[in-house]
Amino acid sequence: MIANDTFLRALRREPTAHTPVWLMRQAGRYLPEYNAVRAKAGSFMALAQNPDYATEVTLQPLARFPLDAAILFSDILTIPDAMGLGLSFAEGEGPRFAHPLRDENAIAALRVPDMQSLDYVFKAVAQIKRELGGRVPLIGFAGSPFTLGCYMIEGSGSSDFATVRRMAHARPDLLAHIVDVNARAVVSYLDAQIESGADAVMVFDTWGGLLTADAYRKFSLAPMRVIVESVRDRVPAIVFTRGGGGWLRDIAAIGAQCVGLDWAVDLAAARAEVGDRVALQGNLDPVALLTDAATVAREAERIVRAAGAMPGHVFNLGHGILPTTPPENVAALVEAVHRTSRELRAGA
C-alpha cells in the first residue's frame, strides 16, 4: 500500500487531485548533501555500488521536496560494465570504457551478463523500498539498448556518436547484434528490479534521436518494444527518447503506459497527436531551473496548463537536472506544479 500513489494513477491515466512531479537526476550533484556522500564514497562508482550510499542519496531529495516518486540512484551503464567493458568515470570527463566494441570478434563475443554481478543494484532497490515505507512509489530504470550501445561502441560520451552511426549505415548487422544482446540484458535487469520492489520502470533512450527515422525504428524503437512487452503487465513502463518528438505516434504504439517528452516538444500538440492512448511525462527545459523562482513557477504553470486537466500527465524535466541548479528553484517548481494543477482541477 502506497500512501501517495498519485504518480502511479497518473501513469494509468486515472484522475488525480494534482499533477505528480519527479525529476530526472533528482538525486545528484545540485544537492550539497549528495556531494558530501559522494566525497565519503570516494568515487561515483563506489557510491553507486554501495546499497547504503545509493539508498541515502535516493532519499535525499524526498527529504527536501514533496516529490511524488523516488527513482533509484544508479547509472545506465551498469549493464555494459557487468559485460566486462571496464567502466570508469574520470572527474569532469564522464564515462569511459577500457574495452569498447571496436571489432567483430568482440561484438560476436558479447553476452548477457550474469545478473548476480549486478546484485548491488537489486539490493539497493530493496533497501530503498523498505526505507520509503510506502510513502511514494519507487522507479527503477535502464538505458535503452541503443543508448547503451552508443557508449559501448564509442567507448565514451560523444556529441554525435559518429562511430555508432557509421556502423548503422555500413554494418547494420553488427549494431543489430549489439542491441539484441542489450535488449535481453535490459529485460533481465528490469525483471530483477521489479522483483526487488520497483513500482514502475523507465527506459532512457538518450541518443535515439541521433538516428535516421528508419534506423531509429530498427535499432532503438524495436528493442524498446521487446522490453516494454516483458514488463508492462507487471508494473507501468515509461519510455523516453531525447529528440524523439517526430516519432511520437510510433513511440506511443509500443505499449508503454507513458511517453516522456523532451523540452523541444509542444505538450499540448503531443496530447492532440497521441490522444489518450498513453500518459505523457515532461517537459520543462532544465535550463529554466537556472533562472529564479518566479521564472521557474511561471514556466511550470505554463506546462501544467498546456497539459490541461485531462488525466495522464506526469510533470518532469525535458532531460536531467543540471548540476548548477539552485535547490530553492526545485522547491519553487514542485510547489508551482502542485498548486497550479490543483487550481486547474478545481476549475474544470
C-alpha positions in Angstrom: 0.0 0.0 0.0 1.5 3.4 -1.1 0.2 6.5 0.8 0.8 8.8 -2.2 0.1 6.8 -5.3 -0.6 9.9 -7.5 2.3 9.1 -9.8 1.0 5.5 -10.5 -2.5 6.7 -11.0 -1.4 9.3 -13.5 0.5 6.6 -15.4 -2.7 4.7 -15.6 -4.4 7.9 -16.8 -6.7 7.9 -13.8 -8.0 11.2 -12.3 -5.7 12.7 -9.6 -6.0 15.6 -7.2 -2.8 17.1 -8.6 -0.2 16.6 -11.3 2.6 14.3 -9.9 6.1 15.6 -10.2 9.5 13.9 -10.1 12.7 14.9 -11.8 15.3 13.1 -13.9 18.5 13.0 -11.8 16.6 14.4 -8.8 19.3 12.8 -6.7 22.6 14.3 -7.7 25.3 17.0 -7.8 23.0 20.0 -7.3 22.4 18.9 -3.7 25.2 19.6 -1.2 24.2 16.5 0.8 24.7 14.4 -2.3 28.2 15.8 -2.8 29.0 15.0 0.9 28.1 11.3 0.4 30.0 11.2 -2.9 33.1 12.5 -1.2 32.7 10.0 1.5 32.3 7.2 -1.0 35.5 8.3 -2.9 34.1 7.9 -6.4 30.9 7.8 -8.4 31.1 4.0 -8.9 31.9 3.4 -5.3 28.8 5.3 -4.4 26.6 3.6 -7.0 27.8 0.1 -6.0 27.2 0.6 -2.3 23.5 -0.1 -1.4 23.7 2.0 1.8 25.0 5.1 -0.1 22.7 4.6 -3.0 19.7 4.4 -0.6 20.9 7.5 1.2 21.2 9.7 -1.9 18.0 8.3 -3.4 16.1 9.5 -0.4 17.8 12.9 -0.1 15.6 14.9 -2.5 12.4 13.5 -0.9 13.6 14.9 2.5 13.8 18.3 0.9 10.9 18.4 -1.6 7.3 16.9 -1.6 8.1 14.9 -4.8 5.6 12.2 -5.9 8.1 9.5 -6.7 11.6 8.3 -5.9 13.9 7.0 -8.6 16.7 4.5 -7.9 20.2 6.1 -7.8 22.3 4.2 -10.2 23.7 4.6 -13.7 22.5 3.4 -17.1 26.0 1.9 -17.8 25.9 -0.8 -15.1 24.9 -3.4 -17.7 27.9 -2.9 -20.1 30.2 -2.7 -17.0 28.9 -6.1 -16.0 29.7 -7.3 -19.5 33.4 -6.7 -18.8 33.9 -3.5 -20.8 35.7 -1.8 -17.9 33.6 1.3 -16.9 35.2 4.2 -15.2 34.3 7.8 -14.5 37.0 10.4 -14.7 36.3 13.6 -12.9 34.8 16.2 -15.3 35.1 13.8 -18.3 32.1 11.4 -17.9 32.0 7.7 -18.5 34.8 5.8 -20.3 35.1 2.1 -21.2 38.5 0.4 -21.3 37.3 -2.2 -23.8 34.9 -0.6 -26.3 33.3 -2.8 -29.0 35.6 -1.9 -32.0 36.0 -5.3 -33.8 33.8 -8.1 -35.0 35.3 -10.7 -32.6 34.5 -8.5 -29.5 30.9 -7.9 -30.8 30.4 -11.6 -31.5 31.6 -12.5 -28.0 29.1 -10.1 -26.3 26.8 -11.9 -23.9 24.0 -11.0 -21.4 25.8 -10.7 -18.1 25.0 -12.8 -15.0 22.6 -10.7 -13.1 24.4 -11.7 -9.9 27.1 -9.3 -10.9 24.5 -6.5 -10.6 23.2 -7.7 -7.3 24.3 -4.4 -5.7 21.6 -2.6 -7.8 18.9 -5.0 -6.7 19.9 -4.8 -3.0 19.7 -1.0 -3.3 16.2 -1.2 -4.8 15.0 -3.5 -1.9 16.6 -1.3 0.7 15.2 1.9 -0.8 11.8 0.3 -0.9 12.0 -0.6 2.8 13.2 2.9 3.8 10.4 4.6 1.8 7.9 2.8 4.0 5.1 3.1 1.4 5.3 6.9 1.2 5.7 7.2 -2.6 6.4 4.8 -5.5 9.9 3.8 -6.5 11.0 4.0 -10.1 13.6 1.5 -11.5 15.3 2.2 -14.8 17.7 1.1 -17.5 19.3 2.6 -20.6 17.8 1.7 -23.9 19.6 -1.0 -25.9 20.7 1.6 -28.5 21.8 4.2 -26.0 23.9 1.5 -24.1 25.3 0.5 -27.5 26.4 4.1 -28.2 28.7 4.1 -25.2 29.8 0.6 -25.7 30.9 1.2 -29.3 32.2 4.8 -28.9 34.0 4.0 -25.6 32.9 7.3 -24.0 30.4 10.1 -24.4 30.2 12.0 -27.6 28.3 14.9 -29.1 27.4 13.0 -32.3 28.4 9.3 -31.8 29.7 9.2 -35.3 31.3 5.8 -34.9 27.9 4.3 -34.0 26.1 6.0 -36.8 28.7 4.8 -39.3 28.1 1.3 -38.1 24.3 1.7 -38.5 24.9 2.5 -42.2 27.9 0.3 -43.1 27.4 -2.7 -40.8 23.9 -2.8 -39.5 24.3 -6.5 -38.8 26.8 -5.7 -36.1 24.7 -3.0 -34.5 21.7 -5.3 -34.6 23.6 -7.9 -32.7 24.7 -5.4 -30.0 21.2 -4.0 -29.4 19.7 -7.5 -29.4 22.1 -8.7 -26.6 21.4 -5.4 -24.8 17.7 -5.8 -25.0 17.8 -9.3 -23.5 20.1 -7.9 -20.7 17.8 -5.0 -20.0 14.8 -7.3 -19.8 16.6 -9.4 -17.1 17.8 -6.3 -15.4 14.4 -4.7 -15.1 12.8 -8.0 -14.1 15.2 -8.2 -11.2 14.5 -4.6 -10.2 10.8 -5.3 -10.2 11.3 -8.4 -8.1 13.2 -6.3 -5.7 10.4 -3.8 -5.3 10.4 -1.2 -8.2 6.8 0.1 -8.7 7.4 1.4 -12.2 10.3 1.3 -14.7 11.7 3.8 -17.2 13.8 3.2 -20.3 16.1 6.1 -21.1 16.8 6.4 -24.8 19.1 9.4 -24.6 20.7 9.1 -28.1 18.0 7.5 -30.2 17.2 11.0 -31.6 20.5 11.0 -33.5 19.3 8.2 -35.9 17.5 8.4 -39.2 13.8 7.5 -39.0 14.3 4.0 -40.4 17.4 3.3 -38.2 15.5 4.6 -35.1 12.6 2.2 -35.7 15.0 -0.7 -36.2 17.8 -0.1 -33.7 16.0 1.8 -30.9 12.3 1.5 -31.0 12.0 -2.2 -31.8 14.2 -3.3 -28.9 12.4 -1.0 -26.6 9.1 -2.6 -27.6 10.6 -6.0 -26.6 11.4 -4.6 -23.2 8.1 -2.9 -22.7 6.2 -6.1 -23.6 8.2 -8.0 -21.0 7.3 -5.7 -18.1 4.2 -3.7 -18.8 1.8 -6.3 -17.3 3.7 -6.2 -14.0 4.5 -2.5 -13.5 3.9 0.6 -15.6 6.6 1.4 -18.1 7.8 4.8 -19.3 9.9 5.3 -22.4 11.8 8.4 -23.2 13.7 9.2 -26.4 15.5 12.5 -26.3 15.0 14.1 -29.7 12.1 11.7 -30.5 9.4 14.3 -30.9 9.0 13.5 -34.6 8.2 9.8 -33.8 5.6 10.3 -31.0 2.9 8.1 -32.7 5.4 5.3 -33.2 6.6 5.5 -29.6 3.1 5.6 -28.2 2.3 2.5 -30.1 4.8 0.2 -28.5 2.7 -0.5 -25.4 4.3 1.6 -22.7 1.9 3.3 -20.3 3.8 6.6 -20.6 5.9 8.5 -23.1 8.5 11.0 -21.9 8.9 14.3 -23.8 12.0 16.5 -24.1 11.7 20.3 -23.9 11.5 20.8 -27.7 8.1 19.1 -27.9 4.9 21.1 -27.6 3.0 19.3 -24.8 -0.5 20.3 -26.0 0.3 19.3 -29.6 1.7 16.0 -28.3 -1.5 15.3 -26.5 -3.5 16.1 -29.5 -1.4 13.8 -31.6 -1.4 10.7 -29.4 -4.8 11.3 -27.7 -5.5 9.3 -24.5 -3.6 6.2 -25.5 -0.7 6.9 -23.2 0.2 9.2 -20.3 2.8 11.9 -21.1 5.7 12.9 -19.0 7.6 16.2 -19.1 8.8 18.6 -20.2 10.4 21.7 -18.6 13.7 22.8 -20.1 16.3 22.0 -17.4 17.9 25.4 -18.1 14.8 27.1 -16.8 15.8 26.0 -13.3 18.9 28.1 -13.6 16.9 31.3 -13.5 14.9 32.5 -10.5 11.9 31.2 -8.5 9.4 33.4 -10.2 10.5 32.4 -13.7 10.5 28.7 -12.7 7.0 29.0 -11.3 5.8 30.8 -14.5 7.3 28.1 -16.8 5.9 25.3 -14.6 2.4 26.8 -14.7 2.6 27.1 -18.5 3.3 23.4 -18.9 0.7 22.3 -16.4 -1.9 24.4 -18.2 -0.8 23.1 -21.6 -1.3 19.5 -20.3 -4.8 20.5 -19.1 -7.0 18.8 -16.5 -7.3 15.6 -18.5 -5.8 12.6 -16.6 -2.4 11.3 -17.7 0.3 13.9 -17.1 3.4 13.4 -15.0 5.5 16.6 -14.6 9.2 16.3 -15.2 12.1 18.0 -17.0 12.8 17.5 -20.7 16.1 15.9 -19.6 18.2 15.6 -16.4 18.5 18.3 -13.8 21.7 20.3 -14.2 24.4 20.2 -11.5 24.4 24.0 -11.1 20.6 24.1 -10.3 19.8 26.0 -7.1 17.8 23.7 -4.7 15.5 26.6 -3.9 14.4 26.6 -7.5 13.4 23.0 -7.3 11.3 23.8 -4.3 9.6 26.5 -6.3 9.0 24.2 -9.2 7.3 21.4 -7.1 5.2 24.0 -5.3 4.0 25.6 -8.5 3.2 22.3 -10.2 1.1 21.1 -7.2 -0.6 24.4 -6.7 -1.4 25.1 -10.3 -2.7 21.6 -11.1 -5.0 21.6 -8.1 -6.4 25.0 -9.1 -6.8 23.7 -12.7 -8.8 20.7 -11.5 -10.9 22.7 -9.1 -11.9 24.9 -12.0 -12.6 22.2 -14.5 
